[in-house]
């Protein structure tokens, strides 16, 4: 691979940024990788594991001389970070982000960036329930989508370079209008997470009220809800606060669908339930055919090692 950026500054060193560092290094896409994290412990860990060539105590120091700056902080922190780094960005630099919401990030970041700096908002649709600098791995983005949402401050050249970086890390890249991005993500990510948090909350309430074994005997469906609900609480708080219109829209539609199913169950309408589940099952097949998951048993997860004597 060819070096695309001579110096990349990662602001925030969690799962996505650490995976980017591993992927860029493995594929020879960056000359130097520097970083900043708010927590001294995170900065120390990043140095200890060789995540970055250099780690800085402030975001302002980290971005100096960088030709790509990646904002990998919670959406709610974007405004303050952009205000801090704005005066220290080099002319010709590209700023991008990895936030799950785009309109709010654009409103927070764009006003702080000086003339001569390109801003290309982005969102890799990849992740796990883990966080922190040790959670990243180079293959996280392979065959996953990264959505870019270019705006007025995105030059075609800057957008093309960023696309090349994501493709070099194994991602498939598409471009999308920011508002449309937020609506799509409300369907495929934000509302499902909210439902998962709610279902786990219901189970926890039942467990405490009735002393039932809902945790011990969790079947695969509930277990998968708990995996989703283990995601970073700060990130998801900010997602729901900054994409509330789209999430509330989709949540309203979800509630309407739920009422339809409630009525079918109450009325014993087996045909309606069968037809509904047949249509929704086809969505799962489409996801597998698109290469975004595997049809292997248990969603392709590796079973835990057997205990001695089993």
N, C-alpha and C positions, 0 to 999 in steps of 0.2 A: 504494500500500500504506500501511497505518497503522503507526506506530511501536508495536512490541510491548514493547520494553524500552528504558528511557531510557539505561542504561549497561550494556554487555556487557563482561565481563572475560574475555579469552582467555588461558588459562594453558597455554603451549606454542604455538609459532607455526610449525608444520609445514604439510603439505599440507591437512589437514582444517580447521584453524583459519584458515589464510590463505584458503581457499576460502569458509569461512563469512563472513569479514570482507568479501570481495568481494561475495558474494551478499546479505548484509545491507545493505551500502551501496547496491548497485545497485537493491534493491527497497524501500529506505527503511524497513527494519524496526527499526533501532536508532538512538537519538539520538546516542550516543557509543560508540566502540569503543576499549577500552584493552587492553593486553597485557603479558605477561611471558614471557621465555624464559631458560633457564639460561645460554645462550651470549651473551657480549657482542657477538659478530659477528652473531648472529641478531637481537638487539635493534636493532643499528645498521641492519641491512638493513630491518627492519620499519618503522623511521622513514623511512629513505631512500625507500622505495617507497610510503609513505603507507598502509601496511597498517592501522595503528592511529593514532588521534588522539594517544594518549600511550602510552609504553612505560616500564615500571617495572623496576628492578633486582631487586625481590623480588616473589614471588607475594602476600605479605601486603599490600604496598602497592597492588598492582594491584586487589585485590578490594574495597577499601574504597569503600563507596558504590554498588557494583554491584547491580543487581537481577537479573542473570543472570551466573553464573560457569560457564565451560565448561572442564572439565579435559581438555586435549588432549595429555597426556603419556603415555609408555609405561605399561602397566599396572603394572609393577614400581615405578614412581615415585609411584603414587597415594597410598599411605599417608603418605609423608613430606610431600607437597604438602597433603593434607587436614589433617594435623596443623598445618602452618604457617598455613594460611588460616583454620581454624576460628574462632579468637578474633576475627578481623577482619571477619567476615561481617555484613552489615547484617540486621536483623530484616526478614522478608518476602522475603528474597533466595531465588532458586532456584539450586541447584547441579545441573549435569548433567555428563555425560562423553561421550566418543566412542569408548570402548574396545571392542575386539573380543570381550572376555570380560566377562560381567556379574556372575556370582556373586562372583568374586574382587574385583572393583571395589567392589561393595556392602560386602563384609566389610572392605575397606581404608578406605573413605571414610566410611560412615555413622556409625561411632562418634565421629568427630571433629567432626561438625556439631552446632551448638547448637540448642536449642529455638527454634522460630520460623523455621527455615530449612528449605525444602523440598528434597528430593533426588530428582530424577527421572533415573535412569540411562538412557542412550541410546546408540544405535550406528547411524550412517549407513553403509549398505552401498554405499559408493562409494569410489573411490580410484584411484590410478595407481601405477606403480613408482617415481615420483619423490617427493622429500621436500624440506623446507625452505621458508622463507617465500616464495620466488619461484615455487614450484611450483603455488600455488593459482590457481583460476579460478572465476568466478561460477557457471558452468553445471554444475559437478561433480555437484550433487545433483539436477538436473532429471530427473524420471521414475525416480529411484532410490528404494529403500526406506530409511526410517529406522525402526528398531525401538526403541520405548520400553518399558522394563520397570519400571513403577511398583511401589513398595514402600510400607511403612507410613508412611515419611517423605515420601511423594509426595501432596500434596493434589490433589484433582480440579482445582482452579483452576490450580495450577502446571503440572499435566500438560497441561491444555487450552491454556495460553499457549505452552508449549514445542511442542506439536503445531502450533499456528498459525505459530510461527516456522519450523519445518521445512517446512511446506506453503508458506509464503511464499517460501522459497528453492527451491521447485520439487519437493520430495521428496514421495513417497507415505508415509504414516505408518501403522504398525500397532503394537499393544501385545501384549506377550508375557511369559509367566512367565520369570524370569531363568534357571532351570535348563533350561527348554525352549530358550531362546535359545542357550545354550551348546552344547547337543546339535545343534541345527540348524546353527549356524556351524561346528561340527566337521565336518559333512558338506559344506557348500557352500563353505567357505573354508579352515579350518585344515588339514585333512588334504590337500586338493589342493595347498596351499602346501608341506607337508612332502614330498609326492611329487615336486613340482617341484624342490625343493632337492636331493632324493636323486638324481633323474635327471640333473641338471646335474653333481652330484658324480661320478656314474658316468662320464659323458662326459669330465669333466676327468681322471679317473684313466686312462681309456682313451687319451686324448690324450697324457698324459705317459708312459705305459708303452709305447705302440706308435707314437708319433709320427704318429698318424692325422690325417686332415683333418676330424674331427668338428665343429670350430668353423667352419672355412672353408666347409664345405658343409652347414651346418645347414639342414635342411628346415623347413617351417612348424611341424611339431609340436614339434621340439626348440627352435626359435626362441621359441615361445610359452612353453615351460617356462622358458627363460632370462629372459623378460620378468617372469614371476611371481617367479622366484627373485632378481630384482634388488630386491625390496622391502626396507624398512628392517630390518636384522638385529636391532637392539635390540628393536623392537616385536614381531617374531616370536619371539624368544627368550622374551619375557615371556608371549606368548600360549600357547606350548606348556607353559611351566612352570605357568601358572595355570589352564589348561583341560585338564590332562593326563588326567583320567578320561574325559572325553567323547572326546578325541582318540584315546586308546588303544583305546577301545571301537570307534570307527569304523575305526581302523587295523587292528584285528583282523578286522573284517568285510571290509575291503578285501583283506587277506591271504587270507581264505577264498575270495573271488571270484577272486583271482589264481590260486590253486591249481586252481580249476575250469577256468579258461582254459588253464592249463599242460597239464592232462590232456587237454583237447579237442585242443590243438595236437599233443601227443605221440601221441595215438591217431588223428589225422587225421580228427577228427569235424567235418567242414565244416558239417553241418547245425546243430550246436549253436552253432558260432561265428557262423553267419549269423543264427540266431534271437536270439542274445545281442546282436549288434551292431544288429539291427533294433529291439529294445526300447530300447537305449540311444540310438539315433539319435532316437527319439521325444522323449527328454528335451531334446535340442538344439532340436527344433522347438517344444517348449513354451516354452523360454526366449525364443525369437524372438517367438512369439505373445504372450508376456507383456510385450513391449517392453523386455526387459532386454539385448538385443543386436540386431544387424542381420544379415540374411541376405546382405548384400552380399559379393562376393568378398573374400577375405583379411580377413574379419571387419570389413569397412568401414574398414580402415586406409588412410590416404592414402599412396600410394607415394612413396618419396623422389625428389627431382628428378633427372632424368637428368644424367649427367655430360656435359661437352662432347664432341661427336663421336658420342654414342650416338643 
